[in-house]
């Protein structure tokens, strides 16, 4: 492991163009749709279908002066978001306070998500490379995007947020999960697909969220941030009753 | 922020200023005048390899590194680092001096925090290392050869412009000597060599100079030396 890392650090061999691995992606999708808590499968799908989307997001970041500064400073959000004292300091009503309450009630952590992303990733996650940094950034902001988008952690909320994330990042893995969830729920008695589609449209309409300065954003009031970033209300998601938003194989009479 | 002037006319005017004053800042004006305002392709190329990506992630400011005397003093004789140390001492130059010249030419903020700006600073800071690696001196022709070599490495048109100007001036003074051939050979050497912006300079400094030249495929500056030898009696007489 250690020797392999050392070799990579000094390798001047061009990295291969990432190929899309649809077979592996579908396998992981099947597992994920049967168990929405199988977060490791999400990362499996992402790895399989990322293609050049992380690179494209990084290069997009460089097109603005603020984005360039963020890329230059390349903060590692995972560490920051694990700092309890820092999280405690956010004033009520801010994005940071909502994020703090969210991860504490849901018993989530940036580190927990990061740990899952490292499973089966063969050491690529923590590479010192701007593209790998952008990959980590995309992962670390996911729970903040729950707050900004207003989508909860139920099955539908996650499905809507992945559609939103596809619109933001262009990563086909997100699209696959969103489409998979929409197809899986098509026989349900609620307009799930419409809510998921709205997630995509909201993601398209919103500002480029990976280009945000998160330290500043977390200190902003949630409502002001949504307005500034053009994040519209999740009307179709909210219209579906909370008890109908979750699904699991037992609850949903859907073919596996 | 004032928009920098571009185009061949501006390059020619900057060249006139360079000839009149000898101030290095005009070199930066020339490369900017003939550059594009697109992002540097070298930065994107750096990211295509794991080492290059790491360098971009670490984004060391080489100007500070090269200005660290204690660090420079740590390199054993025969290494690139030792040769660089001797080179800047002998010529009484420094990475900071070059940085200062570029900052005087710059319209924007010199310490701009942007990966592309970092890449630009890095390209500037490694210039004197390339003198050491290629064996071209800081005399006019040596500079002409290094910029011809650098043009092959970076594609920055302003460098080709300066190289051709140097060859033309040389030819005017001594029509019997192969100035254009020397610059052309430097260009070819740059074409043949590995891509030097992708090197890890902190690591390169610890490598023996000859081994580094061989590894990077840098051929010796024969034609350049031949011209220097032709000038040697003149210089000896002047001294």
Boltz contact constraints between the chains, C-beta under 6 A:
constraints:
  - contact:
      token1: [A, 8]
      token2: [B, 50]
      max_distance: 6.0
  - contact:
      token1: [A, 9]
      token2: [B, 54]
      max_distance: 6.0
  - contact:
      token1: [A, 10]
      token2: [B, 51]
      max_distance: 6.0
  - contact:
      token1: [A, 11]
      token2: [B, 50]
      max_distance: 6.0
  - contact:
      token1: [A, 11]
      token2: [B, 51]
      max_distance: 6.0
  - contact:
      token1: [A, 12]
      token2: [B, 49]
      max_distance: 6.0
  - contact:
      token1: [A, 12]
      token2: [B, 51]
      max_distance: 6.0
  - contact:
      token1: [A, 12]
      token2: [B, 198]
      max_distance: 6.0
  - contact:
      token1: [A, 14]
      token2: [B, 48]
      max_distance: 6.0
  - contact:
      token1: [A, 14]
      token2: [B, 49]
      max_distance: 6.0
  - contact:
      token1: [A, 68]
      token2: [B, 114]
      max_distance: 6.0
  - contact:
      token1: [A, 69]
      token2: [B, 113]
      max_distance: 6.0
  - contact:
      token1: [A, 71]
      token2: [B, 115]
      max_distance: 6.0
  - contact:
      token1: [A, 72]
      token2: [B, 113]
      max_distance: 6.0
  - contact:
      token1: [A, 72]
      token2: [B, 114]
      max_distance: 6.0
  - contact:
      token1: [A, 72]
      token2: [B, 115]
      max_distance: 6.0
  - contact:
      token1: [A, 128]
      token2: [B, 54]
      max_distance: 6.0
  - contact:
      token1: [A, 128]
      token2: [B, 57]
      max_distance: 6.0
  - contact:
      token1: [A, 129]
      token2: [B, 53]
      max_distance: 6.0
  - contact:
      token1: [A, 129]
      token2: [B, 57]
      max_distance: 6.0
  - contact:
      token1: [A, 130]
      token2: [B, 56]
      max_distance: 6.0
  - contact:
      token1: [A, 130]
      token2: [B, 57]
      max_distance: 6.0
